[in-house]
Amino acid sequence: MPSFDIVSETDIHEIDNAIAGVRREIETRFDFKGSKCTVERLENDITLLADDAPKLAQMQELLRVHVTRRKLDAAALDFSATPERASGDALRHKVTVKQGIPQDLAKTIVKGIKDAKMKVQVSIQGDELRVTGKKRDDLQEAIALVKRMDIEQPLQYQNFRD
């Protein structure tokens, strides 16, 4: 039976390249001269450390721009955590790189496909979804339906098998 997988993967090496670009720009920009602003990544967490709120906002925007320049979707970055106070007036903000499809989002996608009464079966397999159907056209309709859904996380469609 034809099938494909719906996954959400972000290339960490490209994220590292974007972070290196942000660091270079922070070192050369005039408005960051003399500041102690840093960007670090540990696993799927990026830590932005800035002297004050305007510099933190600039760093967040720089990170979005550099991620987009590396042909990644800026929606893969989760800026939902609130910035916390660090030493002195400095601010620290943890940005999470989204990897995998969370269970609640997977259930939403499965429900959307089932509500459309398509002739495909969807199963949740860890942090990805497997969609199977009898015809290739049904699978292509399922991909089109998921693309039309309002999902704030970048998705990829892989392993299309006939």
FENZI-V966833 format. One record per residue. N is the residue number from 1. RES is the residue in one letter. SS is DSSP state (H for helix, E for strand, C for the rest). OMEGA is omega in whole degrees, 0 to 359 (* if undefined). D_FIRST is the distance of its C-alpha to the first C-alpha in Angstrom with 1 decimal. Layout:
BEGIN
{{N	RES	SS	OMEGA	D_FIRST} {N	RES	SS	OMEGA	D_FIRST}}
END
This chain:
BEGIN
{{1	M	C	177	0.0} {2	P	E	179	3.8} {3	S	E	172	6.4} {4	F	E	180	10.1} {5	D	E	172	13.3} {6	I	E	182	16.4} {7	V	E	173	19.5} {8	S	C	181	23.2} {9	E	C	176	24.9} {10	T	C	182	28.4} {11	D	C	183	29.8} {12	I	H	178	32.8} {13	H	H	177	34.5} {14	E	H	175	34.7} {15	I	H	177	36.0} {16	D	H	178	38.7} {17	N	H	178	39.5} {18	A	H	179	40.0} {19	I	H	177	42.2} {20	A	H	177	44.3} {21	G	H	178	44.7} {22	V	H	179	45.9} {23	R	H	179	48.3} {24	R	H	182	49.8} {25	E	H	178	50.3} {26	I	H	180	51.9} {27	E	H	186	54.3} {28	T	H	184	55.3} {29	R	C	183	55.5} {30	F	H	183	59.0} {31	D	H	176	58.2} {32	F	H	181	56.8} {33	K	C	177	59.9} {34	G	C	179	61.4} {35	S	C	179	58.6} {36	K	C	181	56.7} {37	C	C	180	53.2} {38	T	E	175	50.4} {39	V	E	180	46.6} {40	E	E	177	44.9} {41	R	E	173	41.3} {42	L	E	185	40.5} {43	E	C	181	36.9} {44	N	C	180	35.2} {45	D	E	175	38.6} {46	I	E	180	40.9} {47	T	E	176	44.5} {48	L	E	178	46.8} {49	L	E	184	50.5} {50	A	E	181	52.9} {51	D	C	182	56.6} {52	D	C	185	56.3} {53	A	H	179	54.0} {54	P	H	178	54.3} {55	K	H	178	53.4} {56	L	H	178	50.4} {57	A	H	177	49.2} {58	Q	H	179	49.7} {59	M	H	177	47.7} {60	Q	H	179	44.8} {61	E	H	177	44.8} {62	L	H	180	45.2} {63	L	H	178	42.1} {64	R	H	182	40.1} {65	V	H	183	41.4} {66	H	H	176	40.8} {67	V	H	179	37.2} {68	T	H	177	36.5} {69	R	H	180	38.3} {70	R	C	177	35.9} {71	K	C	174	33.0} {72	L	C	179	31.8} {73	D	C	180	31.5} {74	A	H	177	34.7} {75	A	H	177	32.8} {76	A	H	178	31.5} {77	L	E	181	35.1} {78	D	E	181	36.2} {79	F	C	189	39.9} {80	S	C	180	40.1} {81	A	C	180	42.4} {82	T	C	178	46.1} {83	P	C	180	48.4} {84	E	E	180	50.7} {85	R	E	173	54.3} {86	A	C	181	54.9} {87	S	C	181	58.3} {88	G	C	179	60.9} {89	D	C	184	59.5} {90	A	C	178	56.3} {91	L	E	178	52.9} {92	R	E	180	49.7} {93	H	E	177	46.3} {94	K	E	178	43.0} {95	V	E	182	40.0} {96	T	E	174	36.6} {97	V	E	183	33.8} {98	K	C	177	30.6} {99	Q	C	179	27.8} {100	G	C	180	24.7} {101	I	C	178	23.8} {102	P	C	184	26.2} {103	Q	H	182	25.3} {104	D	H	177	27.0} {105	L	H	178	25.3} {106	A	H	179	21.9} {107	K	H	177	22.8} {108	T	H	180	24.1} {109	I	H	179	20.9} {110	V	H	180	18.9} {111	K	H	179	21.7} {112	G	H	180	21.7} {113	I	H	180	18.1} {114	K	H	179	18.5} {115	D	H	179	21.9} {116	A	C	178	20.5} {117	K	C	178	18.6} {118	M	C	181	15.4} {119	K	C	178	12.3} {120	V	E	175	10.5} {121	Q	E	181	10.9} {122	V	E	177	13.0} {123	S	E	178	14.3} {124	I	E	179	17.3} {125	Q	E	182	17.4} {126	G	C	180	21.0} {127	D	C	175	21.9} {128	E	E	180	18.5} {129	L	E	175	15.7} {130	R	E	179	12.0} {131	V	E	178	10.2} {132	T	E	179	6.7} {133	G	E	182	6.3} {134	K	C	184	5.7} {135	K	C	179	7.8} {136	R	H	181	9.1} {137	D	H	178	12.4} {138	D	H	179	11.5} {139	L	H	178	10.7} {140	Q	H	175	13.9} {141	E	H	179	15.8} {142	A	H	177	15.0} {143	I	H	180	16.3} {144	A	H	180	19.3} {145	L	H	181	20.0} {146	V	H	177	20.1} {147	K	H	179	22.4} {148	R	H	180	24.6} {149	M	C	181	25.1} {150	D	C	182	28.3} {151	I	C	185	27.3} {152	E	C	180	30.1} {153	Q	C	180	28.0} {154	P	C	180	26.3} {155	L	C	175	22.5} {156	Q	E	181	20.3} {157	Y	E	188	16.7} {158	Q	E	174	15.4} {159	N	E	178	12.7} {160	F	E	182	10.7} {161	R	E	180	8.0} {162	D	C	*	6.6}}
END
